[in-house]
Amino acid sequence: MQSRTLEDAGVHLPGSLPGASDGGGMSARQPIYKIAWCSTSNPDDTSLLIAGGNPIITRSKGLALMDLGPTPNMLTSSTQVVADHFAKPRRQRILPTPTEHDVVDFCVIPKTSPHYGGGYDPLAVIALLASGELVTLRFPDGQPLSPASLLSPSLILTHPFSTRVDVSAVQRQRWLGMPRLQSQPSQSTPEIIVGGIEHPKPLRRYENRTIVQSSHPNGTVRIWDLGHGDEIENVDVLEIDVARVLQRAVDLKIERVSLAGNSGETAVGMGTGEVIVFRWGKNTAIGRQQEERKPEGDQVITDVRMRADPDVREGLMPACILNQKCGAVTALKMSDVGFCAVGYQSGQISVVDMRVSTDIHESRDLRLTLRLGTSSDSPPKPTLDPKGKTDELQEVSQSSGDNGEGYMPRIWCDDA
C-alpha cells in the first residue's frame, strides 16, 4: 500500500528520490530502532511512533510521531485511498528529548490495557537514549514528565544520570510529614509502575531516617528514603527544581547539597557560586504565576519566594539566593538551628543567619564573612624550639586587621 520515509511518501514508485522534499539528493539515514502503532481510546484513530529514521545531518533529536487519524474502511475503500491515508498524515511532529543523543529504544505506557504492546490509549513514553539515560515524555504532546512521582529511585538515578549523591540523617517524624504534604499538579500522570509485595524487614521506628539527595545535570535535586535494611514507610520522592528558581536552562552544575535533619531546610550550592535555600512551607502563589520584583542593585541575598512552582500547595519552597561572586561552592552545611555555612573556591567562608524576620533581605546585615589569607599584615612567623624545629600548632590570635567583633583566627597548624 505504501512505502515511505519520515519525510517522503511513495519512495517505492519509479522516479521517486528519497530526500527530494528537502531539496537535495539521497542522504544517509539512521536505522529505525523501533516503531509502535498506537491508538487513542478509539481503536480506529491511530498514529505511528518512530525512533530513528532521520537523516544523519539532522540536529533535532527525538521521537517522530505521525498522527494518521481515523482509518478508512478497509472493506469499501480502494487501495489508493488507503495508500493516501498513510502518505498524508493528519499531522506530524517530533517529540524532542532534552539532550542531543538519539533515542535507541522506548517503552509505551498505556492507561488501561497492558496488551497490544502498550499501544492502546497510551499516556506516556519512556525512551532510552544512546548515552544510557532515560527520559519520560507525555503522549501525544511530548511534554517532559518528572520521574519523581512516576518511577522508583533505582530508575530516577539515570533520569538523567546523577552527578552527586549526598546523605543526611533526618528525624523520622519530620520525614514522614514532608512528602505526604506535597501537592501534585492538577494534571499529573498517575503512577505507571504498580504491584509487588513488600518483604517484611526489621523496623527502626524511632530512629532517624537515612535520606538521599541525588543531584542531576538538568538542575534537579531528588530527595528520597534510602531504606537500607529497613522497611520504607514513605516511598514518595521530593524534587527540587533549581532551574526554575535561577530562571535559566544552562550552567546548572550542582556542587553541594545540605539537608537539615530537624527543620528540613535544604541548601543547594552551584558551580556558578549561587546558594539556593529551600524551606518547607505553603505556597502563597498556588495556581498563579506571580510577577517577580526586580532586584534593587547588586544584591548579595535575593528573595525568590515568588519563584515557587504554582502547582505545588505545600512543600520545599525557595526562600533566598546567596550570590557573593566568590567562585564555585566547595563546602556547604545547613544547621538545625537556622544557620547556613558556605565555603567558596576563592577561600572565603560565609555564615548566614536565616532566623531573622520574614524579609530575607534583612539577613544580609547579620552575615559573617571569613577571608582567609587576605589580611594586610603578614602572618606571624612560627616560633622555633631550641632544636630548631617548627611547632606544629601556633597561636595566631592577633587581629586580622578588621575592627569589631566576629570570627577571629585563633590557631593555625603546620604539619609539613
Phi, psi and omega in degrees: 000317184202139172229127188208167167254187179293332184255325189244143176252157177066036181287350178276350182281146178298136179091349178279147182230115178301135181092003181293331180293339178271359179082014181227182179275202181291140180228150179291141183236156172289153171291155174278108184286321181198150178220141180227134178262111187249162177218164172275196176297341172267113185299340180277347179265100191241168177206160179248130176248121191233133172252122182094193179082003180273155173299149183300326185280356181291130181273325182287131180248149178155195179257137178269131180239119175253110177274104184278337182082191181297137181281136177296155177293116184292338182280328184251349184267145177283167179297324180293323179294318179293321178296320178293330178298320179276339181280333184233085178297154178298320173203155180219137183207168177251127173273100188288149174258152185294342183245178182264016180267152180285153173273118182257346178196158177205163179229123180272129182257113181277164178279317187235293188282130176276359184269185179060032179065020182078007186274356180272113178050060181286156178245340182204165178225127173258116185254141175258122181272164180296337179281351183096358180275163177250153174214138181248126181239144176280141182253133008256003185280344176080015178290135179293139180249140177285131181280357185300321182257005184246322187243166178280160179302331179294337179264329182288345176292342176248028187225065352279190182301137177284137180261344181200146178229124176245150182233135179226151174263116184243140178302140186300315181296322178295316182291321180294335181269350184279295186295332183289343176269358180287119181275133179276154176300157184295330181245046182285157178272133180294170180298137183252353175235110181227166177106182180093159179239127180290141178267125182294135180226165179300139182264148172237066193297325188250018176257168178290152178266143177271107187253132182257138172242106180261129181259144184230153186292348177273010176086024178246146174237123181249131186243125183207164184276127180291315172063033181286124181064027186208153175282129182279110182282333181229109186267001181291154179240125174274147179227134177248127180257099180287328181299322178295321182288318180281346178058049174204161182246003179233168180054057183246030179286123180264123182265318183217149174223134179227129180241125178283129186289331182267313185271338183081001177294140184232135177240137181237121179259133185257159175291341177271001174105349181278150173235119180255128181253130179244140178235148176281128180183184180270149180271119179281349181248035183297128177080359180212151180264114181283149175283130184280139177281138180287134180292145180267105179075196181269087184275143177280318179244125184242132177282122183236028180294338179281356181264016179289156179293121183292349181268358183252125181280317183211136181172203176281105183259142177295136181252306184203164175237126175258120182224101180259358179055051180245017181099187183293151177280123180251344178211142183206133179212125176256121183275170180277354184244015171099016176249146178233122179252134184230133173245136185249164180295333180284355182098359181273142177239132180235140176238122183248130176271113182266008186266359184287192189299172185297338177282109184297332183296333182289339180288351180296327182287343182259010181284135178250131185236135175247128175245117184271125176075022181250007181291144178289333178277146178289146181296151181297143181284141180293144178277153181246138176279172182304334180275000177085010180268148180275133176296136181288330184237117184241148177272126180232050184280005177296155182295144179275004178106346179266143180269159177093185182269163179159192176282114182254143177294136182248302180223161173223152186240133177229100183259021180292000000 
